[in-house]
Amino acid sequence: MGGGAGQGAGAELQTVFFEGECRGHIIAEARGSQGFGYDPFFVPEGYDQTFAELGDEVKNRLSHRAKAVASLREWFQHERRSSYRGPSLKSKC
């Protein structure tokens, strides 16, 4: 994976994709009142409740989106460390 974070002018930019996965199963009848879309029908692996029953705190920790964002955060922190060149010697008055 490559990207343009922290690179100087003229550097080639690349698109970087981040994926997340949340395993589970779909149930036939909706359960729960929280969330939206498929939340009342999706039971994440290791749980007996749907996302709509578990609530936002648990859902946001388990969801594929949360995992993709965690990968983005990790990549970005790595990019910042690897492209850091020390403090700037320029100052604006």
C-alpha positions as CSV (number, residue, x, y, z in Angstrom):
1,M,0.0,0.0,0.0
2,G,1.2,3.4,-0.8
3,G,-0.1,6.9,-0.4
4,G,0.7,10.5,-0.5
5,A,0.4,11.4,3.2
6,G,3.3,13.6,4.2
7,Q,5.1,13.4,0.8
8,G,6.6,16.4,-0.8
9,A,5.5,18.3,-4.0
10,G,5.8,16.2,-7.1
11,A,5.4,12.9,-5.3
12,E,3.1,10.4,-7.0
13,L,-0.1,9.8,-5.2
14,Q,-1.8,6.4,-4.9
15,T,-5.2,5.4,-3.8
16,V,-5.2,3.2,-0.7
17,F,-8.0,0.9,0.2
18,F,-8.8,-0.4,3.7
19,E,-11.1,-3.3,4.4
20,G,-12.9,-4.5,7.5
21,E,-14.8,-7.7,8.1
22,C,-17.4,-8.6,10.6
23,R,-18.5,-12.3,10.5
24,G,-21.9,-13.3,11.6
25,H,-25.2,-14.5,10.3
26,I,-28.6,-13.1,9.1
27,I,-31.8,-14.0,10.9
28,A,-35.3,-14.2,9.4
29,E,-37.1,-11.8,11.7
30,A,-35.9,-8.4,12.9
31,R,-34.9,-7.9,16.5
32,G,-34.0,-4.7,18.3
33,S,-34.8,-1.1,17.8
34,Q,-31.4,0.6,17.5
35,G,-29.3,1.1,14.4
36,F,-30.5,1.1,10.8
37,G,-30.5,-1.0,7.6
38,Y,-29.6,-4.6,8.3
39,D,-28.8,-4.0,12.0
40,P,-32.0,-5.8,13.3
41,F,-31.2,-8.8,11.1
42,F,-27.4,-9.3,11.6
43,V,-26.0,-11.3,14.6
44,P,-22.2,-10.9,14.8
45,E,-20.1,-14.0,15.4
46,G,-19.8,-14.8,19.1
47,Y,-23.0,-13.0,20.1
48,D,-26.7,-14.0,20.5
49,Q,-28.0,-10.5,19.8
50,T,-28.4,-8.5,16.6
51,F,-26.5,-5.2,16.1
52,A,-29.8,-3.4,16.8
53,E,-30.0,-5.1,20.2
54,L,-26.3,-4.7,21.1
55,G,-26.3,-0.9,20.6
56,D,-23.9,1.5,19.0
57,E,-21.0,1.0,21.4
58,V,-20.7,-2.7,20.7
59,K,-21.6,-2.3,17.0
60,N,-19.0,0.4,16.4
61,R,-16.3,-1.8,18.0
62,L,-17.2,-4.9,15.9
63,S,-18.4,-3.4,12.6
64,H,-16.5,-3.8,9.3
65,R,-16.4,0.0,9.0
66,A,-14.8,0.3,12.5
67,K,-12.2,-2.3,11.5
68,A,-11.4,-0.5,8.2
69,V,-11.0,2.8,10.0
70,A,-8.7,1.1,12.5
71,S,-6.6,-0.1,9.6
72,L,-6.6,3.4,8.1
73,R,-5.5,4.9,11.5
74,E,-2.7,2.4,11.8
75,W,-1.5,3.0,8.2
76,F,-1.6,6.8,8.7
77,Q,0.3,6.6,11.9
78,H,3.0,4.5,10.2
79,E,3.1,6.9,7.3
80,R,3.6,9.9,9.6
81,R,6.4,8.1,11.4
82,S,8.2,7.0,8.2
83,S,7.9,10.4,6.5
84,Y,8.7,12.6,9.6
85,R,11.9,14.5,9.0
86,G,12.1,16.3,12.3
87,P,10.9,19.8,13.3
88,S,10.8,22.4,10.6
89,L,13.5,25.0,10.7
90,K,11.3,27.6,9.1
91,S,9.4,30.0,11.2
92,K,6.7,32.5,10.4
93,C,6.6,35.8,12.2
